[in-house]
Amino acid sequence: MVDAEHGRRADEGSGPGHLQQHHQVVRTRHALVPPVPRVAVPRRRGLLCRIAQHLGVLARSGRERSGGTCPVGHAHRHRRRSLARCPAPNDTTERRSAPMKVAWIGLGNMGGPMAGNLVAAGYTVTGYDPSEQAQRSAAEHGVSVATVLAEAVAGADVVFTMLPNGRLVSSVLLDADGVLDHLPAGALVVDSSTIDIATARELHEAVTGRGFRFLDAPVSGGVFGAAAGTLTFMVGGTGENLEAARPLIEVLAGRVFHAGGPGAGQSAKLANNMMLAINTAGLAEGATLADRLGLDPAVFYQIAEVSSGSSWALKNWYPSPGVVETAAVNHDFNGGFAVSLMRKDVGLALEAGAGAGLDLPYASRALADLDRLIEAGWSGKDTASMVKLVDGTLPDPGSTADATAD
Ligand SMILES: NC(=O)c1ccc[n+]([C@@H]2O[C@H](COP(=O)([O-])OP(=O)(O)OC[C@H]3O[C@@H](n4cnc5c(N)ncnc54)[C@H](O)[C@@H]3O)[C@@H](O)[C@H]2O)c1
């Protein structure tokens, strides 16, 4: 289900020429790679366990976390792509002979499981996050957690940042005693956070100006895509830098798109998330209407899923309990994609639209709805809670503890 979103519709879009051209390259490349046999591990169960565990729902043993046994006796967990890289028993060229050292800054809902997937694929990953909860969760994913930033990035070949906003990304990278002050010259910095386009472009200039390499590489696919390693990556920067990062990105991604030059990844991400916010508002209204008209939510879901009302939001976030297992409504809208983050993305999309001379009334309405949720104390809840604005179940402002707001 999660796979349904990942870029497949983008293939059919009418985007800029370079983007379409790249889609063809991606399709060709995928077509040439023979399918890799799946291991006999119940992948979906493993995925749900990882997500539930990340959300603090389950406490799992190390054996469960390992996700399965390598058929040739290696210690790492196998997913589809890591199995493809698993060397034969007598292969002495295993990555361990030339390990790529990775630093991961920001181990939250997305960064934690993403860093964990790199560990599971055999990479050495040292993470940094000031939040003790994020540190604990990342450690459970096998990430070595550093107590200070400098320790995490020392000697790293590649640094990923997965942070809430552009101001933080700039400060973590560029400030005195920040990432660049401790990183070996020439190292590659990949920012997978969703940030504004102007900051992404400034970072390309500032980071390369100090002798490092940079990509803006935001992602789509949510926490389930992060845990499953099926995210869509939309990358801005040089093709050369993308190729350098590709072995790592492919562990994390279902699809990888080179959107264009500096900032193009963020441009694609903001347009995408603006559509997601509008779709989620439409889903909230459609699902509530179907409910009030007396339809069984599970039956209506099945109808809409294969009809013209379908969307990624519908397939992953259907807002009636028990219909879609990935939906945050099943756990009181905790975890997932926070209202505050979606508000940030729609705000950035509207800013970008204003800069391009565009009036975007549906996005403006979605922004106002997200603000209403925030005023009601729901900024840390999942974006699918937009349904509460329609079905009348949003508690009065002040009556909800917003413990998870960032
Ligand atoms: N959650 C989603 O579904 C989703 C999907 C796609 C993209 N994104 C984007 O990914 C980014 C991260 O989202 P998330 O949901 O993981 O957010 P999150 O709030 O769960 O994680 C962010 C983490 O950054 C950490 N952090 C804050 N300041 C830091 C610093 N100075 N150094 C190191 N770590 C620091 C926080 O402690 C937190 O653990 C955001 O830009 C978001 O827009 C999120």
The ligand as an SDF file (V2000), in Angstrom:
LIG
                    3D

 44 48  0  0  0  0  0  0  0  0999 V2000
    7.2400   12.5540    9.2420 N   0  0  0  0  0  0  0  0  0  0  0  0
    6.9850   12.3970    7.9550 C   0  0  0  0  0  0  0  0  0  0  0  0
    6.0640   11.6810    7.5360 O   0  0  0  0  0  0  0  0  0  0  0  0
    7.8580   13.1030    6.9310 C   0  0  0  0  0  0  0  0  0  0  0  0
    7.7960   12.6960    5.5950 C   0  0  0  0  0  0  0  0  0  0  0  0
    8.6310   13.3040    4.6760 C   0  0  0  0  0  0  0  0  0  0  0  0
    9.5070   14.3230    5.0550 C   0  0  0  0  0  0  0  0  0  0  0  0
    9.5230   14.7170    6.3510 N   0  0  0  0  0  0  0  0  0  0  0  0
   10.4710   15.7940    6.7190 C   0  0  0  0  0  0  0  0  0  0  0  0
   11.5630   15.1700    7.3870 O   0  0  0  0  0  0  0  0  0  0  0  0
   12.0860   16.0630    8.3810 C   0  0  0  0  0  0  0  0  0  0  0  0
   12.0780   15.3510    9.7310 C   0  0  0  0  0  0  0  0  0  0  0  0
   10.7400   14.9500   10.0050 O   0  0  0  0  0  0  0  0  0  0  0  0
   10.4110   13.9970   11.2460 P   0  0  0  0  0  0  0  0  0  0  0  0
    8.9850   13.6250   11.0970 O   0  0  0  0  0  0  0  0  0  0  0  0
   11.4620   12.9710   11.3910 O   0  0  0  0  0  0  0  0  0  0  0  0
   10.5490   15.0720   12.4220 O   0  0  0  0  0  0  0  0  0  0  0  0
   10.8890   14.7750   13.9520 P   0  0  0  0  0  0  0  0  0  0  0  0
   10.5060   16.0180   14.6640 O   0  0  0  0  0  0  0  0  0  0  0  0
   10.3140   13.4700   14.3650 O   0  0  0  0  0  0  0  0  0  0  0  0
   12.4890   14.6200   13.9260 O   0  0  0  0  0  0  0  0  0  0  0  0
   13.3640   15.7030   13.8770 C   0  0  0  0  0  0  0  0  0  0  0  0
   14.4900   15.3880   14.8310 C   0  0  0  0  0  0  0  0  0  0  0  0
   15.4770   16.4170   14.7120 O   0  0  0  0  0  0  0  0  0  0  0  0
   16.0440   16.5220   16.0000 C   0  0  0  0  0  0  0  0  0  0  0  0
   16.8130   17.7550   16.1370 N   0  0  0  0  0  0  0  0  0  0  0  0
   16.3630   18.9920   16.4230 C   0  0  0  0  0  0  0  0  0  0  0  0
   17.4170   19.8480   16.5010 N   0  0  0  0  0  0  0  0  0  0  0  0
   18.5310   19.1160   16.2660 C   0  0  0  0  0  0  0  0  0  0  0  0
   19.9100   19.4110   16.2010 C   0  0  0  0  0  0  0  0  0  0  0  0
   20.3650   20.6450   16.4110 N   0  0  0  0  0  0  0  0  0  0  0  0
   20.7880   18.4170   15.9390 N   0  0  0  0  0  0  0  0  0  0  0  0
   20.3500   17.1630   15.7350 C   0  0  0  0  0  0  0  0  0  0  0  0
   19.0500   16.8070   15.7750 N   0  0  0  0  0  0  0  0  0  0  0  0
   18.1500   17.7750   16.0280 C   0  0  0  0  0  0  0  0  0  0  0  0
   14.8710   16.4640   16.9370 C   0  0  0  0  0  0  0  0  0  0  0  0
   15.2530   16.1770   18.2680 O   0  0  0  0  0  0  0  0  0  0  0  0
   14.0550   15.3540   16.2910 C   0  0  0  0  0  0  0  0  0  0  0  0
   14.3500   14.0840   16.8680 O   0  0  0  0  0  0  0  0  0  0  0  0
   11.2070   17.3150    8.3410 C   0  0  0  0  0  0  0  0  0  0  0  0
   11.8460   18.2940    7.5740 O   0  0  0  0  0  0  0  0  0  0  0  0
    9.9300   16.8210    7.6870 C   0  0  0  0  0  0  0  0  0  0  0  0
    9.2390   17.8810    7.0340 O   0  0  0  0  0  0  0  0  0  0  0  0
    8.7390   14.1260    7.3130 C   0  0  0  0  0  0  0  0  0  0  0  0
  1  2  1  0
  2  3  2  0
  2  4  1  0
  4  5  1  0
  4 44  2  0
  5  6  2  0
  6  7  1  0
  7  8  2  0
  8  9  1  0
  8 44  1  0
  9 10  1  0
  9 42  1  0
 10 11  1  0
 11 12  1  0
 11 40  1  0
 12 13  1  0
 13 14  1  0
 14 15  2  0
 14 16  1  0
 14 17  1  0
 17 18  1  0
 18 19  2  0
 18 20  1  0
 18 21  1  0
 21 22  1  0
 22 23  1  0
 23 24  1  0
 23 38  1  0
 24 25  1  0
 25 26  1  0
 25 36  1  0
 26 27  1  0
 26 35  1  0
 27 28  2  0
 28 29  1  0
 29 30  1  0
 29 35  2  0
 30 31  1  0
 30 32  2  0
 32 33  1  0
 33 34  2  0
 34 35  1  0
 36 37  1  0
 36 38  1  0
 38 39  1  0
 40 41  1  0
 40 42  1  0
 42 43  1  0
M  CHG  2   8   1  16  -1
M  END
$$$$
